[in-house]
Amino acid sequence: MACMDKVRRLCRTLASSLGGEVIVEAPIATGMGVFAPDAAWASATGAEEVWIVYPQSKRCESFARGGRMERSAFAVDLADIFK
């Protein structure tokens, strides 16, 4: 249950900070296969970056077309999602 609370908190943070659509357990087709993240966020336009959230180790990784990024280009404070 604690993990789902974190997913709900992440979804609320993304929706309130960025607008767009938050999707829970959305299948995502990649070149490596289909993945089903706990939560996904999308704007009305194409993807600019991808975030991978690791709730157990309390960390996030951001990726853009050029590879891993040091931090997201979006102004979102994710500090409270792991509480």
N, C-alpha and C positions, 0 to 999 in steps of 0.2 A: 504494500500500500504506500509506503514512503516514497517509492520510485514514482508512482502515479501522481502523488502530490507534487513532486518536483516537475513532472511533465506538465501538469496543469498550471503551475506557477510560471514555467517557461512559456507556455502558450499565451497566458495573460500578458506577460511582459512583451512578447513579440507583437501581439495584436495592439496593445496600447501604445507601444513605441513606434511601430512601423506601419500600422494599418494592414492592408493586404488580407490574405487568407491564411489561417492556421489550420493544418490538416493533421489529424491524429492517425497513426499507423498507415500512412500513405505509401503504396508501392512505388519505388523509384527504379526505373530501368537504367542501368549503366553498362558500360563496356565489359564490366566484370560480373554482370548478373543483376538480378533484381534484389533490392534491399528494402526492408520495411522499418524505417525509423519510428521511434515512439511519437515524434512530432516533426512536422515540416512546415515551413513558412514560405509563401510565394507572393510576389507582387503581381500586378497585372501584366508586367513586361517579363522578358526572359531573365533567367538566373544570372546574377552577377557574381555571387559567391555562395559557398556552401559552408555551413557550420556543423561540426560533429560534436555533440555534447556527451561527455562521459560522466554520468551521475555518480557512479561508485568512486571514481578517483577525483571527482569534483573539478573537472577541467573541460575546456572547450577548445576546439581547433577550427580555424577559418581557412578556407581554400578559395582561390579564384582561378581563372583560366591558366594563369602562370604558375600555379602551385600553391603551397602553403603560405599563409600570410601571418605576420607577427600579431596582427589584431584586425578586427573587422573594420571595414570602411564605413559601416553604419553606426550611428550614435545611439547605441543600446547599452544600458547598464545591466549586465547579467550577474552582478555580484550577489544578489539575493536569491537566485534560483536554487542554490545548494543548501539553503538553511533548512 
